[in-house]
Amino acid sequence: MFNNQDIIALAKQAGAAIMEIYQRGFEISEKSDASPLTEADLASHHCIVDGLKQLTPEIPVLSEESSADEHQGRMSWNTYWLIDPLDGTKEFIKKNGEFTVNIALIDQGKAVFGVVYAPALGVTYWGDAEGAFKEEEGLVEPIHVSEIPGDADVWRVVGSRSHQSDEFKAFVQGLPQTEVVSMGSSLKLCLVAEGAADLYPRLGLTSEWDTAAAHAVVTAAGGQVLQYPELTPLLYNTRPDTLLNPFFIVCANKDDSWA
């Protein structure tokens, strides 16, 4: 159907377009929901959408920057690309490097393949049925979630760099011992996937394109992304009236310490 490496290469092309703008400066505008938008968001969007149409013309594409008209009919799609051309626009504007290009393949509501590329950090994650991998400085290594901490161990909990909700703070206080690791964009999920963190409780709003690519990486690394508090698998494209995710927990597995 497609070659994973072609999609990874496309994410890197989009990342190169982002970095050209990142390094020369940019203007910031606002979308209708008051979230920031930059020239880099749109440059990456066009690069990915055009590339996917060439590589897989038979698979529809849904992007954060797609028009409302392009969102029509998505509920009839069994398989489609779900992309966030620039996840972590606030981190991009702050120039802290913690922003990503996210490309995911959704099939029957599940994220079955995903690429997360952090162009400023030079790090790429991807995952599919064959496993999860991280590439850094030209080296590719398989990654896997860590073992659940023991009773006397510290839980490494990932929090948002830009917005930690009151619910998140209350959740962390309920754990035995914690170390909070702040991170931006979909890299938060990837920290759990590579075993650098144990939990990522997202008790605030996100959109489906924010999580899908990294969700595929987490699953391929042996982890789970669960709706909270139901603790059922997070699925995509199941609600016609919204593209927002419910609250969720990213983990190696359910554990009595937090479940």
Rosetta blueprint (number, residue, H / E / L):
1 M L
2 F L
3 N L
4 N H
5 Q H
6 D H
7 I H
8 I H
9 A H
10 L H
11 A H
12 K H
13 Q H
14 A H
15 G H
16 A H
17 A H
18 I H
19 M H
20 E H
21 I H
22 Y H
23 Q H
24 R H
25 G L
26 F L
27 E L
28 I E
29 S E
30 E E
31 K L
32 S L
33 D L
34 A L
35 S L
36 P E
37 L E
38 T E
39 E H
40 A H
41 D H
42 L H
43 A H
44 S H
45 H H
46 H H
47 C H
48 I H
49 V H
50 D H
51 G H
52 L H
53 K H
54 Q H
55 L H
56 T L
57 P L
58 E L
59 I L
60 P L
61 V E
62 L E
63 S E
64 E L
65 E L
66 S L
67 S L
68 A H
69 D H
70 E H
71 H H
72 Q L
73 G L
74 R H
75 M H
76 S H
77 W L
78 N L
79 T E
80 Y E
81 W E
82 L E
83 I E
84 D E
85 P E
86 L E
87 D E
88 G L
89 T H
90 K H
91 E H
92 F H
93 I H
94 K H
95 K L
96 N L
97 G L
98 E L
99 F L
100 T E
101 V E
102 N E
103 I E
104 A E
105 L E
106 I E
107 D E
108 Q L
109 G L
110 K E
111 A E
112 V E
113 F E
114 G E
115 V E
116 V E
117 Y E
118 A E
119 P L
120 A L
121 L L
122 G L
123 V E
124 T E
125 Y E
126 W E
127 G E
128 D E
129 A L
130 E L
131 G E
132 A E
133 F E
134 K E
135 E E
136 E E
137 E L
138 G L
139 L E
140 V E
141 E E
142 P E
143 I L
144 H L
145 V L
146 S L
147 E L
148 I L
149 P L
150 G L
151 D L
152 A L
153 D L
154 V L
155 W E
156 R E
157 V E
158 V E
159 G E
160 S E
161 R L
162 S L
163 H L
164 Q L
165 S L
166 D H
167 E H
168 F H
169 K H
170 A H
171 F H
172 V H
173 Q H
174 G L
175 L L
176 P L
177 Q L
178 T E
179 E E
180 V E
181 V E
182 S E
183 M E
184 G L
185 S L
186 S L
187 L H
188 K H
189 L H
190 C H
191 L H
192 V H
193 A H
194 E L
195 G L
196 A L
197 A L
198 D L
199 L E
200 Y E
201 P E
202 R E
203 L L
204 G L
205 L L
206 T L
207 S E
208 E H
209 W H
210 D H
211 T H
212 A H
213 A H
214 A H
215 H H
216 A H
217 V H
218 V H
219 T H
220 A H
221 A L
222 G L
223 G L
224 Q E
225 V E
226 L E
227 Q E
228 Y L
229 P L
230 E L
231 L L
232 T L
233 P E
234 L L
235 L L
236 Y L
237 N L
238 T L
239 R L
240 P L
241 D L
242 T L
243 L L
244 L E
245 N L
246 P L
247 F L
248 F E
249 I E
250 V E
251 C E
252 A L
253 N L
254 K L
255 D L
256 D L
257 S L
258 W L
259 A L
